[in-house]
Amino acid sequence: MKDLDVRTLLADLADTPPPPSRVDVAHAMTMARRRSRARTWTSVAASVLVAGVAAGVTYAVIERPPPATPAAAVPATDAPARFDPLTRYASFGWLPAQPQLTWQNTSITTERVDLSATEHVPGSLDRPVPVVNVSVRLYAAGAVPLTERPAEAQSPDGKTTVEYGPVTEAPAVDGAPAYWVGVPGEPAKVVLKWRYATGGWAELSADGLTGDVRATMRRIAGALRVGGTERIRFPFHLTGLSPALRATSSQSTRNGPDEPWSTILDLNTQADGKGPSLSVVVRPANPAEAHDPNTTVGGHPARREQVQADHLGVPEYADRLFVDDVDGLQISILIEAGTAAAAEPLAPDGVLGVYPALTLHPDLAGWTDRPLR
């Protein structure tokens, strides 16, 4: 799904991209390929692309066993074995220049929680660009953090494998061991890494901060609220779908440069995310992003796109529905599977069968923390 994939991808860069404007069939299939590959990961960010600042160099994160962890005291609280994508486990307690860091994003998978806060200014072609960004990643117990994975450097001279580093000791965060980790290709940048709980690492990145950057990063980390149980609220709920569907990821964004908010919920028939999937995106309607209708659902013009393709010998199927304005909201529903037949257990009529199961809550006061019923 365009909104979720692009933003999740760039969360690993400690950045938050602007939302896309339109989706065509070919691009939707490209996004489907990315999501399909992402579901095969056994740990977070195993194949995420990391764009290096150094000219002509791109870093592609590849998986490796984690290095030995220095012996040190760790918090008494255990990290979750998995995160609940419907629960806000962590949130910022303090941020610098809060009036400017308006675009705030929370993405949750079963293995990772991503928080980001970003300030944007108008850029070229009227596209806002980030000038200040703070990003935090919390990993479930045993998940290998990004800084413990090697990077494959692609340059005009060929490919070489590089490590994050150097690693130096940082002041403890809430009494837990912490480290500064260098970023390949960005000698002036560091990641603050610490044990937020036994068995779980956290990483904090920051761009565009002024003053004593490391002191500011330590303050952000120390004020981070961890272990929350607040349920995430959605502007919709789904009823009557396959009981095998379970939440595998969610994303909530507010005060973006192009929209006041958006919400995304990903569902899958398997806990490991390898089964047929269903994704729902709801955000305020935007006439500039209207799609050419080719069908009607519930009396509303809509566009349905279906693609069956083959990627590296693996069949991939995508079925997507856009409804541009229902009570002032834009809806995108995406089903992905290997084939159309494999997607049938989600809804016999595909996305046209999912749409009637969707109930919207246009007023913020009516948003629900029970998106599945």
C-alpha positions in Angstrom: 0.0 0.0 0.0 1.4 3.3 -1.1 0.9 5.3 2.1 2.2 2.7 4.5 5.0 1.2 2.5 6.7 4.4 1.6 6.5 5.9 5.1 7.6 2.6 6.8 10.5 2.5 4.4 11.7 6.0 5.2 11.1 5.6 8.9 14.4 3.7 8.8 16.0 6.8 7.6 14.7 8.8 10.5 12.6 10.8 8.1 8.9 11.1 7.2 8.0 11.5 3.5 5.0 13.4 2.2 2.0 11.3 1.1 1.7 10.4 -2.5 -0.8 12.1 -4.8 -2.2 9.4 -7.1 -1.9 5.7 -7.6 -1.9 3.9 -10.9 -2.2 0.2 -11.5 1.5 -0.4 -12.3 2.6 1.5 -9.2 0.1 -0.3 -7.0 1.6 -3.6 -8.2 5.1 -2.3 -7.3 3.9 -1.5 -3.8 2.3 -4.9 -3.6 5.7 -6.5 -4.4 7.4 -4.5 -1.7 4.8 -5.5 0.9 4.9 -9.1 -0.2 8.6 -9.2 0.3 8.3 -7.3 3.6 6.0 -10.1 5.0 8.8 -12.6 4.7 11.0 -10.8 7.2 11.7 -12.7 10.4 13.0 -9.5 12.1 12.4 -5.9 11.6 13.9 -4.0 8.7 15.8 -6.9 7.2 15.9 -5.5 3.7 15.1 -1.8 4.1 17.0 0.6 1.8 19.0 3.3 3.6 19.9 6.3 1.5 23.4 7.6 2.4 24.2 11.3 2.4 27.6 10.7 0.9 27.4 11.3 -2.9 27.1 8.3 -5.0 26.7 5.9 -2.1 23.5 3.9 -1.2 23.3 1.6 1.8 21.1 -1.5 1.7 20.6 -3.1 5.0 21.1 -6.9 5.0 20.5 -9.4 7.8 23.2 -10.8 10.0 23.4 -12.2 13.5 23.5 -9.6 16.3 26.9 -8.8 17.8 27.7 -9.6 21.4 26.1 -7.2 23.8 28.4 -5.7 26.4 27.7 -6.9 29.9 25.7 -4.3 31.8 22.7 -3.9 34.0 19.4 -3.9 32.1 15.9 -2.7 33.2 13.8 -5.0 35.2 10.8 -4.6 32.9 10.8 -7.2 30.0 10.3 -6.0 26.4 7.1 -7.4 24.8 7.5 -10.6 22.8 5.4 -8.8 20.2 3.7 -5.4 20.1 -0.1 -5.1 19.7 -0.7 -2.9 16.6 -3.9 -1.6 18.2 -2.1 -0.3 21.4 0.0 2.9 21.7 2.9 1.3 23.6 5.2 4.4 23.4 4.9 8.2 23.0 7.1 11.2 23.2 7.2 12.9 26.6 9.3 15.8 25.5 10.4 17.3 22.2 12.5 20.4 21.3 10.8 23.2 19.4 7.4 21.4 19.8 5.4 24.1 17.9 7.4 23.4 14.8 7.5 19.6 15.0 3.9 19.4 13.8 3.9 16.2 11.6 3.8 13.3 14.1 3.6 9.7 13.1 3.2 6.4 14.9 3.7 3.1 13.1 3.3 -0.2 14.9 4.0 -3.7 13.8 4.3 -6.8 15.9 8.1 -6.4 16.0 8.6 -2.6 16.1 7.2 0.7 17.2 8.2 3.8 15.2 7.6 7.3 16.4 8.6 10.4 14.4 8.1 14.2 14.7 9.0 16.4 11.8 9.1 20.1 10.9 8.6 20.8 7.2 9.0 23.9 5.0 7.9 24.5 1.4 10.4 22.9 -1.0 10.8 22.7 -4.7 7.7 22.0 -6.8 5.5 22.9 -3.9 6.5 19.7 -2.1 7.4 20.2 1.6 10.8 19.0 2.8 11.9 18.0 6.3 14.2 20.4 8.1 14.0 18.9 11.6 13.2 15.3 12.3 13.2 13.2 15.5 12.7 9.4 15.1 12.5 6.7 17.7 12.4 2.9 17.1 11.6 0.4 19.8 12.1 -3.3 19.1 10.3 -6.3 20.5 12.3 -8.8 22.6 15.0 -10.4 20.5 14.5 -8.3 17.4 17.8 -7.2 15.9 18.0 -3.4 15.7 19.0 -1.6 12.6 22.4 -0.5 14.0 23.4 -4.2 14.5 23.0 -5.0 10.8 25.7 -4.5 8.3 25.2 -2.2 5.3 26.2 -3.0 1.7 27.7 0.1 0.2 27.1 0.6 -3.5 29.5 2.9 -5.1 31.1 3.5 -8.6 34.0 1.4 -7.4 31.9 -1.6 -6.5 30.2 -3.0 -3.4 31.7 -3.2 0.1 30.1 -4.2 3.3 30.3 -1.7 6.1 29.2 -1.7 9.7 27.4 0.9 11.8 29.9 2.5 14.1 32.0 3.4 15.9 30.1 2.4 19.0 30.9 4.4 22.2 29.4 4.4 25.6 26.7 7.1 26.2 25.3 8.2 29.6 22.7 5.8 30.9 19.1 6.4 29.9 16.8 5.8 32.9 19.6 3.8 34.4 19.9 1.5 31.4 23.0 1.0 29.3 23.2 3.3 26.3 25.6 3.8 23.3 26.3 6.3 20.6 26.5 4.5 17.2 28.0 6.1 14.1 26.0 6.1 10.8 27.8 4.8 7.6 28.4 7.6 5.2 27.3 10.3 7.7 30.3 11.0 9.9 28.5 13.9 11.7 25.5 11.8 12.6 25.0 9.3 15.5 22.2 7.1 16.7 21.5 6.9 20.5 20.8 3.2 21.3 19.7 2.0 24.7 17.9 -0.8 26.5 14.4 0.5 27.1 13.5 -2.9 28.7 15.1 -6.3 29.2 15.6 -7.9 25.8 14.6 -4.9 23.8 16.6 -2.1 22.2 15.5 1.4 21.3 17.2 3.7 18.8 16.8 7.5 18.5 17.9 9.5 15.4 17.7 13.2 14.9 18.3 15.6 12.0 18.4 19.3 11.9 18.7 19.9 15.6 20.9 22.8 16.8 22.9 23.4 19.9 24.1 20.4 22.0 22.5 17.7 19.8 23.6 14.8 22.0 22.3 16.4 25.1 19.0 17.0 23.4 18.8 13.4 22.2 19.5 12.2 25.7 16.6 14.3 27.0 14.2 13.1 24.4 15.1 9.5 25.2 14.9 10.0 29.0 11.4 11.5 28.6 10.0 8.8 26.3 6.9 7.2 27.7 7.1 3.4 27.4 4.7 0.7 28.4 1.5 2.5 27.5 -1.8 0.7 27.2 -3.9 3.3 25.4 -5.9 1.8 22.6 -5.5 3.5 19.2 -8.7 5.1 17.9 -9.8 4.8 14.2 -12.3 6.6 12.1 -13.8 3.3 11.0 -14.6 -0.3 12.0 -15.0 -3.5 10.1 -17.6 -6.2 10.8 -18.4 -9.6 9.5 -15.1 -10.4 7.8 -13.0 -13.6 8.2 -12.4 -14.4 11.9 -8.8 -15.4 10.8 -8.0 -11.7 10.1 -5.8 -10.1 12.8 -4.1 -6.7 13.0 -0.4 -6.9 11.9 0.3 -3.2 11.7 -1.2 0.3 12.1 -0.2 3.8 11.4 -1.6 7.1 12.6 -0.4 10.5 11.3 -1.5 13.9 12.3 -0.8 17.5 11.1 0.9 16.4 7.8 1.7 19.0 5.2 -1.0 17.7 2.9 -3.7 16.5 5.3 -4.7 17.0 8.9 -4.6 13.2 9.7 -4.6 9.8 8.2 -5.0 6.2 9.6 -4.0 2.9 8.2 -4.8 -0.6 9.5 -3.2 -3.8 8.1 -4.8 -7.2 8.7 -3.5 -10.7 7.8 -4.8 -14.2 8.1 -1.5 -15.4 9.6 0.3 -14.0 12.6 3.6 -14.0 10.7 2.1 -11.8 8.0 2.6 -14.3 5.2 -1.0 -15.0 4.4 -3.5 -13.0 2.3 -3.7 -9.4 3.6 -6.2 -6.6 3.8 -5.3 -3.0 4.3 -7.6 0.0 4.9 -6.6 3.7 4.7 -9.0 6.4 5.7 -8.1 10.1 5.6 -9.9 13.4 4.8 -11.1 13.7 1.2 -8.9 15.6 -1.2 -10.4 16.6 -4.5 -6.9 17.0 -6.0 -6.3 13.3 -5.5 -9.6 12.1 -7.0 -9.5 8.9 -9.1 -11.3 8.3 -12.4 -14.2 6.1 -11.4 -15.0 2.9 -13.1 -17.6 1.5 -10.7 -20.0 2.4 -8.0 -20.1 1.2 -4.4 -22.8 2.2 -1.9 -24.0 4.8 -4.3 -20.6 6.5 -4.5 -18.3 6.7 -7.5 -15.3 4.5 -7.0 -12.3 3.0 -8.8 -11.3 -0.6 -8.7 -7.9 -1.9 -9.9 -6.9 -5.5 -10.1 -3.5 -6.8 -11.1 -2.2 -10.3 -11.4 1.5 -10.4 -12.1 4.6 -12.5 -11.7 7.6 -11.2 -9.8 10.8 -13.2 -10.0 8.7 -16.4 -10.6 6.4 -15.6 -7.7 2.7 -14.9 -8.5 1.3 -11.8 -6.9 -2.3 -10.5 -6.9 -3.6 -7.0 -5.9 -7.1 -5.8 -5.7 -7.6 -2.2 -4.7 -10.6 0.1 -4.3 -10.6 3.9 -4.1 -13.7 5.8 -2.9 -12.8 9.5 -2.9 -15.5 11.1 -0.9 -17.8 9.5 1.6 -19.0 11.9 4.3 -15.8 13.9 3.7 -13.5 11.0 3.9 -11.3 9.2 1.3 -11.2 5.4 1.5 -8.6 3.0 0.1 -9.0 -0.8 0.5 -6.3 -3.2 -0.7 -6.3 -7.0 -0.8 -3.0 -8.8 -1.6 -2.3 -12.4 -2.1 -0.5 -14.8 -4.4 -3.6 -15.3 -6.6 -7.2 -14.2 -6.8 -8.2 -17.6 -5.5 -5.9 -17.3 -2.5 -7.6 -13.9 -1.7 -11.1 -15.3 -1.7 -11.2 -16.3 2.0 -10.9 -12.6 2.9 -14.1 -11.7 1.0 -15.7 -13.6 -1.9 -16.2 -10.4 -3.9 -12.8 -9.0 -3.1 -12.6 -5.3 -2.2 -16.3 -4.9 -3.3 -17.2 -7.4 -0.5 -15.0 -5.6 2.1 -16.6 -2.1 1.5 -20.0 -3.0 2.9 -18.3 -4.3 6.0 -16.8 -0.8 6.6 -18.5 1.6 8.9 -17.1 5.2 9.0 -16.9 7.5 12.0 -16.5 10.9 10.4 -16.5 12.9 13.7 -13.4 12.7 15.8 -15.5 12.3 19.0 -17.0 9.1 17.5 -13.7 7.4 16.6 -13.4 3.9 17.9 -10.7 1.8 19.6 -12.4 -1.4 18.3 -11.8 -1.4 14.6 -12.5 -5.1 14.3 -15.9 -6.5 15.4 
